[in-house]
């Protein structure tokens, strides 16, 4: 059912000759933007590449130079893209999705192993500015007194301690961890929460419509179809994950939005950051946690399965590999469902 809706959304719009030329940063955003446009835009980062450290190809420079609109998650995810956009696409409108209001960011916590309480970074959140989010996440105890504009755009005052990131005070003393990509205090991997993506899709629809007002109703229809499909995706993922019983050990801290969106039980992450290398003390700590009960230990492109096997040595552990960007020929919905299915199988009783 979900895939038929996705196919409908992708073909809902007619590709017009004057459709704005759009360039996107990563494959999930390319997929979502394609639904609005009715045709597939260019993407800078090819499948399998590292979004944090990538050298532009000549074809990427040509695409940016011709762009009317550049859609980017944000410099925290792709810091290398900011200068090329400014240099090669000064004429283009830039849509930075992380700067959009109406959704609740997840903070990158200093202590990602403190799972005994419910105060994980981002767990105490409201409805992302979307009324439909209440239905999709009715198991959460969201507060309603957050000022999204302040949370999203004024982290200097609201999260001063997070910006400091004084790891010397970290309760786990991971001095031997090698630092990975410094995203700052806010996790940029927000496309892993469909409720956030609904807000982003509205921003993409508005940006494209402003560039091509003659066809704004087509883009609005496409965007509305996508919003409906995203709600269906939430329900499908939630149903897929319903039977999970094993706590998860993530590869690193990039999965906080998925974890929050679907209220997942977890023991922490192998690496202290995206692209970082864990030290012996961290691995030993996770080994102790893995002995407490059966666990699901995950790997991805930046954290090999061999590290997970070290953590799970002697424990009742299952292992699986996941991908938050998806592979070639996968759209956003397929990527999310594959992630859900993989987790469900790994964390089943």
N, C-alpha and C positions, 0 to 999 in steps of 0.2 A: 504493500500500500504506500509506504513512504517513498519508494523509488518512483512509483507512477506519478506521485505528486511532484517530485523533483523534476521529472521529465517534462511535465506540464509547465512548470514554472520556467524552465529553460527555453521552452519554445513559445511561451505566451506572447512575447514581444516580437514584432516584425523588425528585422534589421534594416534600418533606414540608411540611405546613402549619406546623410549628414550626421550620423551618430557621432558624438564626441569621441575623440581618440583618447583612450584611457590606458594608463600604465599602472600596474599594481606591484606590490613588493613581494608577496609570498603567495603560494598556490591557494590556500584557503580563501584569501581575500580576492584573488582572481576569480575563483568559482562563484563567490557571492556577488561580485560585481557583474559577472556574466549574466546572472539572472535578471538584474535590473536592465542591462543594456539590450538583452536579447541576442548578444553575440559575445564571443570570448575576447577579453582585452589582453594586452601583453602582460607578461610577468617577468620581473627581474630575476628572482631567485629560482633556479631550476630545481626539480625534485632531487632530493638527496644532498643538496648543498647546505652548508652551514649558514644560517641567517645572520650570525653574529660576525662573521669574518669572510667576506666574499669580495672578489675583484670583478668589477664590471667588465663585460665583454663589449667589443665595438658595436654589436647589434643592440645592446642595452643603451648605449649612448645615443644611438640613432632613434630608438624608441622614445627616450626621454625628450629629445629635441623636438619630436613631432607631437608630443602629448598636449592635449587640452586640459587633462586632469590626471594628477598622480594621487593614488590612494595608498597610504602607508599606515601600518599599525602604529609606528612611532620610532623615533631615534633610539629609544631604549632597546628595541629589538634589532634594528638595522642601523647602527650608528654610522657605518660607512656610506650610507645612501644620502645623507643630508647634503654634503658638499656637491656631489654630482647633480642632485635635483636643483640646487641653487645655481649651479654653473650652466648646466645643459638645458634646464627647463624653467628659465625665469618667467616665461610667458604662461606657464601652466598654473592652473589652480591646484593647490596642495591641500588634500584632506588628510589630516592626521587623526586617525580614529581614537587614539588614546586621549586626545584633547576634547572629545565630544562629552557633553554632559548627559546625565540621565541614567548612569549606571554606577555600580559600586566597585571600586578597584580592590584587588587583593594585594595586601602588603607582603613583602618578602620578609618572613619572620627570622629573627636572629636564632631562635631556638625552635627548629622544626620537629624536634622529638617530643615536645611537651604535649602529648596527645591525651592526657588523662582528663583534661577539662574540655569544654566546648568552645573555648575562646581562641580558636585558630584564626590567623589573620584572614579577615574577610568572611568568617562564618556568621558574625553578627551583623547581617546586612538586611536592607529592605528590598523592595521589589524592583530595583534597578530603574525606577522611573516608569515601569511598565506594569499596568494593572493585571495583565495576564500572567505575570510571573507568580502571583500568589497561588494560582491553580497548579502551576507546574512544580512549585516547590513548597507544597503545603506541609511538609514535614519539618521545615525550618522554623526556628523561633526568631524571625526577623524583627529588628527594631524599626520604628517608624519615625525616629527623630533625627535622622541623618540629613545633613545638608549636602546633597550630592555635588553641588558646585564647589563647595569648600573641600569635600573629600577628594574630588577629582582633580581640582586645579590649585589647591592651596595646601600642599603637603608640608610646606615649610613650617606652618604653625601646628597643624594637626598631628604630624608625625615626626617631630624633631628628633626623637630618639632613634627612629628607624633610619633617618638620613645619616645619622652619625655612624651607625653600624659599627659600634665599638666591639669587635669580636674578642677583644681581650677580656671582656666581662661575660662572654658566652659561658653558660653553665656547663657546657660540654668540653670547653677548652680544646678546640680543634686547631691547635697551632700548627699542626703538620699538614693541614689541608692546603692544597694549592688553589688559589683563587681562580674562579672562572670568569664569566662575563658579568660585569657589574651593571645590572639593570637599574640601579638606584633603588629606592624604597618600594616602588610599585612594580608588581609582576606584569610584564607586557603580553603574556600569552593568553589574552582574554577571549580569543575566539573559541576557546574550549568550553565556554558557557554560552549555550544558545540564547539565553535571555539577554546577555550583553550584545550578542550578534544582532538581535532584533533592533536594538538601539543603533548599532552601526549601519545596518541595512537602511534604516530611515535616513541617516546622514548621507549615505551613498546615493540614495534615490533623490534626495533634495539637491545634491551637488550636480548630478547628471541632468536633472530637470532644469536647473538654472542655466546650464550651458546650452540646452536644447529645448527651450520653452514650447516650441511648436509641437513637440511630442511628449510633453510632460505627463499626459494622461496614460500613455503607454507605459512609461517608466513607473508611474504610480501604481498601475495595475500589477506590473511585474513585482514591484516591491511589496505590495499587499499580499500577493500570492506567496512570496518568500516568507513573510512574517507568519502566515498560516502554517506553512511547511515547517518552520522552525519550532512552532509549538508542537506539531506532530512529532518532530524529531526528539524534543524533550521527553514526550510521553514514551516514545519507543525506546530511548536509552534508559529511562527510569525502569521500564518493564524488563529490559534485558538484564539490568543490574540487580533486580529484586532478590534473587536467590543467593547473593554473595554472603559468605560468612567469614572468610579469612581476611584479616587486616592486610593492607597493602604496604609494601616498601617501594616507593617510587624511585626512578633512576636519579632524579634531581628535583629541584624546587619549581619546575615549570608547569606543574599540573595542578596548581592550587585552585584554578577556576573550575576545572572539571570536578575536582574533589569537593569543592563547596557546592556546586550546582546540584550534585547528586548525593550529597550528605554521606560521603564514603568514610569508612573507618581506616585509619592508616597509622603506621608506626614511624613514619619519617621518610627520609630520602637517603640514598647511598652517597651521592655527591652533595657537598654543601651549597653548590650553585650550578647553574647551567654551564656546562663546559669545564667545570672544576674537577680536580682529582682528589678523592677522599684519602685521608691519612689513616695509618693503622689504628689510631685511637677511635676514630669514628666507626671503622669497620668492626672493631671489637665490640663497641657499644651496641651496634645493630645485631651482631651475633647473639648477644645476650637477650635482646628483645625477641629475636626470631625463635628462641628456645621456649618462649612463654606459651605459644599456641601455634597452630598451623598458620602459615603466612603465604602470601603471594608476592614474589620478588620480581620486579620488572627491570628491563633494560631497554635502552634505545640507542640512537646513533652516537651519542656522546658518552654513554656509560655502558661498557660491554657486559655481556652476560657473565663473563668470568668473575667480575667483581661481585655480582649477585650470588654466584656460587660460593664465593668466600663467605659472604654474609650468611648464607643458608646451610653452611657445612654442619652436618649433624642434626639439623632441624627438619621438621615436617614442612617442607617448602615446595611450592610449585614455581616454575619460572616461565616468563613470557616476554616477548619483545613488542614494544609499542612505537608508534610514530605520530607525533602531534602535527606534522605538516602534510602527511599523506604522500602517496607515491604518484607516479605519472598515471594519468587517465582516471584518477579518483577525484570526485568532487567533494565539497565540504561535508555533505551528508554521509557519503560513503566512508570518509575518514573517521567521522564521529561514531558511526555504527560499528566499524571495524574495531575501534578502540574499545567500545562498550562490550562487544562480543568477546574480545581477547581478555578483558578484565573479568567478565562473568565466568569464563572457563577457568581462568587462573585462580580466582577467589571462591570458586564453588566449594561446598562442604567436602 
